[in-house]
Amino acid sequence: MSDYAVETINDGLNEFNVEFHGPKDSLYEGGFWKIRVELPDAYPYRSPSIGFVNKIFHPNVDELSGSVCLDVINQSWSPMFDLLNVFEVFLPQLLLYPNPSDPLNGDAASLMMKDRKLYDQKVKEYCEKYAKKEHITNLTPEEEESGEEHTTDEESDPSDGDDDDIAGHADP
């Protein structure tokens, strides 16, 4: 995986993070995600565990844990597959062709089916808010473990109850 930035966790070879870029011609183009990979002892005979560390709005990715719902990884894995397949085929295909009929994120699936324009807007908003290069380099080890991003007091203001703000409208 020479074209990918890989960072080992706990100096082991079974857990590591990989920098993943949103595929071209997708809503996720230009986004950067840190993907946590855990290889089971029986790898490649058992599938790796794959999850997004920073947030992504997608019907087949759990928003809180970052877990990925992808049949080829979760059910039909073969020892003929490798991690290059995961990062060059499986994850790009997942982002290019979301499946709202088999969701891990019900809100994203519902929005995608009911209002595609608003769904597209929310995907882009999440990319702006959580998927920039600085977002994957500024995560603390605790945030990586929990799958959460670091937020400033301004970003996590509980009095701001409107979750539907459009990205790019910052206060002066």
C-alpha positions as CSV (number, residue, x, y, z in Angstrom):
1,M,0.0,0.0,0.0
2,S,2.8,2.4,-1.0
3,D,0.4,5.1,-2.2
4,Y,-1.3,5.4,1.2
5,A,-0.2,7.1,4.3
6,V,-0.3,4.4,7.0
7,E,0.1,4.9,10.7
8,T,0.5,1.9,13.0
9,I,-1.3,1.8,16.3
10,N,0.5,0.5,19.4
11,D,3.5,-0.4,17.3
12,G,1.7,-3.5,16.0
13,L,1.0,-4.8,12.6
14,N,-2.7,-5.8,13.2
15,E,-4.0,-2.3,13.9
16,F,-3.4,0.8,11.8
17,N,-4.9,3.9,10.3
18,V,-4.9,4.6,6.6
19,E,-5.5,8.0,5.0
20,F,-8.3,7.7,2.5
21,H,-9.4,10.3,-0.1
22,G,-13.0,10.7,-1.4
23,P,-13.3,9.3,-4.9
24,K,-13.3,11.5,-7.9
25,D,-16.7,12.5,-9.3
26,S,-18.5,11.8,-6.0
27,L,-20.0,14.0,-3.3
28,Y,-17.0,13.0,-1.2
29,E,-14.4,14.2,-3.7
30,G,-11.8,16.4,-1.9
31,G,-12.5,14.8,1.5
32,F,-9.9,13.1,3.7
33,W,-10.7,10.4,6.1
34,K,-8.7,8.4,8.6
35,I,-9.8,4.7,8.2
36,R,-9.1,2.4,11.1
37,V,-8.1,-1.1,10.1
38,E,-7.9,-4.1,12.4
39,L,-6.7,-7.3,11.0
40,P,-7.9,-10.5,12.7
41,D,-5.4,-13.2,13.6
42,A,-6.9,-15.3,10.8
43,Y,-6.4,-12.6,8.1
44,P,-6.7,-13.0,5.1
45,Y,-9.1,-15.9,5.8
46,R,-11.2,-13.6,7.9
47,S,-12.1,-10.1,6.8
48,P,-10.5,-7.0,8.3
49,S,-12.5,-4.6,10.5
50,I,-12.9,-1.3,8.7
51,G,-14.2,2.0,10.2
52,F,-14.1,5.7,9.6
53,V,-12.4,7.6,12.4
54,N,-13.7,11.1,11.4
55,K,-17.3,11.6,10.7
56,I,-19.0,11.0,7.3
57,F,-22.6,11.3,6.4
58,H,-23.5,8.1,4.5
59,P,-26.4,5.6,4.7
60,N,-24.0,2.6,5.0
61,V,-21.6,4.1,7.7
62,D,-22.6,4.4,11.3
63,E,-22.3,8.0,12.3
64,L,-21.2,7.4,15.8
65,S,-18.9,4.4,15.5
66,G,-17.7,4.8,11.9
67,S,-18.5,1.1,11.2
68,V,-19.0,0.3,7.6
69,C,-21.9,-1.8,6.2
70,L,-20.4,-3.4,3.1
71,D,-21.3,-7.0,2.1
72,V,-18.0,-7.8,0.5
73,I,-16.2,-7.0,3.8
74,N,-18.8,-8.2,6.3
75,Q,-20.2,-11.3,4.5
76,S,-18.6,-12.4,1.3
77,W,-15.0,-11.8,2.1
78,S,-12.5,-14.0,0.3
79,P,-8.8,-14.6,1.0
80,M,-8.3,-13.6,-2.6
81,F,-9.1,-10.0,-1.5
82,D,-6.5,-7.8,0.1
83,L,-6.3,-4.3,1.6
84,L,-5.7,-2.7,-1.8
85,N,-9.1,-4.0,-2.9
86,V,-10.6,-2.4,0.2
87,F,-9.1,1.0,-0.5
88,E,-9.1,1.1,-4.3
89,V,-12.4,-0.7,-5.0
90,F,-14.7,-1.4,-2.1
91,L,-14.6,1.9,-0.2
92,P,-14.7,4.1,-3.4
93,Q,-17.7,2.0,-4.6
94,L,-19.4,2.4,-1.3
95,L,-19.1,6.2,-1.5
96,L,-20.0,6.4,-5.2
97,Y,-23.1,4.1,-4.8
98,P,-24.7,4.3,-1.4
99,N,-27.4,1.7,-0.6
100,P,-30.2,3.4,1.4
101,S,-32.1,0.1,1.6
102,D,-29.5,-1.5,3.9
103,P,-28.6,1.4,6.2
104,L,-26.4,1.8,9.3
105,N,-27.3,5.5,9.4
106,G,-31.1,5.6,9.1
107,D,-31.2,9.4,9.0
108,A,-28.9,9.5,6.0
109,A,-30.8,6.7,4.2
110,S,-34.2,8.4,4.8
111,L,-32.9,11.8,3.7
112,M,-31.3,10.3,0.6
113,M,-34.6,8.7,-0.4
114,K,-36.9,11.6,0.5
115,D,-34.9,14.7,-0.6
116,R,-31.7,14.0,-2.7
117,K,-30.8,17.6,-3.0
118,L,-30.8,18.1,0.8
119,Y,-28.9,14.8,1.3
120,D,-26.2,16.0,-1.2
121,Q,-26.0,19.3,0.7
122,K,-25.6,17.5,4.1
123,V,-22.9,15.2,2.6
124,K,-20.9,18.2,1.4
125,E,-21.5,20.0,4.8
126,Y,-20.0,17.0,6.6
127,C,-17.0,17.0,4.2
128,E,-16.4,20.6,4.9
129,K,-16.8,20.2,8.7
130,Y,-15.1,16.8,9.3
131,A,-13.1,15.7,6.3
132,K,-10.4,18.1,5.6
133,K,-6.7,17.2,5.8
134,E,-6.3,19.1,9.2
135,H,-9.2,17.0,10.6
136,I,-7.3,13.7,10.2
137,T,-4.0,15.1,11.5
138,N,-5.4,16.7,14.7
139,L,-7.2,13.8,16.2
140,T,-6.1,12.8,19.7
141,P,-5.6,9.1,20.5
142,E,-8.8,9.2,22.7
143,E,-10.8,10.7,19.8
144,E,-9.5,8.0,17.5
145,E,-10.6,5.3,20.0
146,S,-14.1,6.8,20.3
147,G,-14.4,7.7,16.7
148,E,-15.1,11.3,17.8
149,E,-13.6,14.6,16.5
150,H,-12.2,17.3,18.7
151,T,-14.6,20.2,18.9
152,T,-14.0,23.6,20.3
153,D,-16.4,25.3,22.7
154,E,-17.7,27.4,19.8
155,E,-18.5,24.3,17.8
156,S,-20.2,22.4,20.6
157,D,-22.3,25.2,21.9
158,P,-25.4,23.5,23.3
159,S,-27.5,26.7,22.8
160,D,-27.1,26.2,19.1
161,G,-29.9,23.7,18.6
162,D,-30.1,24.1,14.8
163,D,-28.4,21.1,13.2
164,D,-29.5,22.1,9.7
165,D,-27.0,25.1,9.3
166,I,-25.4,25.2,5.9
167,A,-21.7,24.9,5.8
168,G,-19.8,28.0,4.8
169,H,-21.9,30.5,6.7
170,A,-19.4,31.3,9.5
171,D,-20.1,34.2,12.0
172,P,-17.8,37.2,11.3
